[in-house]
C-alpha cells in the first residue's frame, strides 16, 4: 500500500532515476519533443494498467476474494493499488502537458 502511494509521490517530486545520456545534449525544444513522446507512450501503458487494476478490483469484490492463509479480503489492497495507478496516471498527464509546452516553445 505504501508503494501504491509512494510511486506517484516520487514521480510528482521528480525523485525518480533518469539517465539523460543523449537527451542532455539535445536542444530544449527537441528534448521536450522526446519527453512528450515518452510520456505519451507511458500514458498508454498506464491507462492499460489502470483498466486491468480496476477490473481485478471488481473481480475480487464480486467473488469475495480472500488470502489463503489468513482469509484477509484482497479487495481493499487491490483498490488502493488501483487508486495509486490513477494518481500516477494524473502525474504523467501533468508531465506530458509540461513537455508539450516545452516542445512548443520558440
C-alpha positions in Angstrom: 0.0 0.0 0.0 2.9 2.3 0.7 4.3 1.7 -2.8 0.9 2.5 -4.3 1.0 6.0 -2.9 4.8 6.4 -2.9 5.3 5.9 -6.6 3.0 8.8 -7.7 4.5 11.0 -5.0 8.1 10.2 -6.2 7.1 10.9 -9.8 5.5 14.2 -8.8 8.6 15.3 -6.9 10.9 14.2 -9.7 12.7 11.8 -7.4 12.9 9.0 -9.9 16.0 7.9 -11.6 16.6 9.4 -15.0 19.5 8.7 -17.3 20.0 11.5 -19.8 23.0 10.4 -21.8 21.7 11.5 -25.1 18.8 13.8 -24.2 21.0 16.1 -22.1 22.9 17.0 -25.3 19.8 17.9 -27.3 18.3 21.5 -27.5 15.5 22.1 -25.1 12.8 22.1 -27.8 13.9 18.7 -29.1 14.2 17.3 -25.6 10.7 18.5 -24.9 9.5 16.6 -28.0 11.2 13.4 -26.9 9.8 13.8 -23.4 6.3 14.3 -24.8 6.6 11.1 -26.9 7.9 9.1 -24.0 5.2 10.4 -21.6 2.5 9.6 -24.3 3.7 6.0 -24.5 3.8 5.8 -20.7 0.2 7.1 -20.5 -0.9 4.4 -22.9 0.7 1.7 -20.8 -0.5 3.2 -17.5 -4.1 3.5 -19.0 -4.0 -0.2 -19.7 -2.7 -0.9 -16.2 -5.4 1.2 -14.6 -8.1 -0.6 -16.6 -6.7 -4.1 -15.6 -6.3 -3.0 -11.9 -9.9 -1.9 -11.6 -11.1 -5.0 -13.5 -9.2 -7.0 -10.8 -10.8 -5.0 -8.0 -14.3 -5.7 -9.5 -13.5 -9.4 -9.8 -12.1 -9.6 -6.2 -15.1 -7.8 -4.9 -17.7 -9.9 -6.8 -16.3 -13.2 -5.5 -15.2 -12.0 -2.1 -11.6 -13.0 -2.8 -9.5 -13.6 0.3 -6.0 -14.7 1.0 -5.5 -18.5 1.5 -3.7 -18.4 4.9 -5.4 -15.6 6.9 -8.6 -15.2 4.9 -7.9 -11.5 4.6 -10.0 -9.8 1.9 -7.9 -8.7 -1.0 -10.3 -6.1 -2.4 -9.1 -3.1 -0.3 -5.5 -3.7 -1.1 -6.2 -4.1 -4.8 -8.4 -0.9 -4.7 -5.6 1.1 -3.1 -3.1 -0.2 -5.7 -5.6 0.9 -8.5 -6.0 4.3 -6.9 -2.2 4.7 -6.8 -2.1 3.9 -10.5 -4.7 6.5 -11.2 -2.6 9.1 -9.2 0.5 8.1 -11.2 -1.6 8.5 -14.4 -2.5 12.0 -13.4 1.1 12.9 -12.6 2.2 11.6 -16.0 -0.6 13.7 -17.7 0.8 16.8 -16.0 4.3 16.0 -17.1 3.1 15.4 -20.7 1.4 18.8 -20.7 4.7 20.4 -19.5 6.7 18.5 -22.1 4.3 19.6 -24.9 4.6 23.2 -23.7 8.4 22.9 -23.6 8.5 21.4 -27.2 6.1 24.1 -28.5 8.3 27.0 -27.1 10.2 29.0 -29.7 
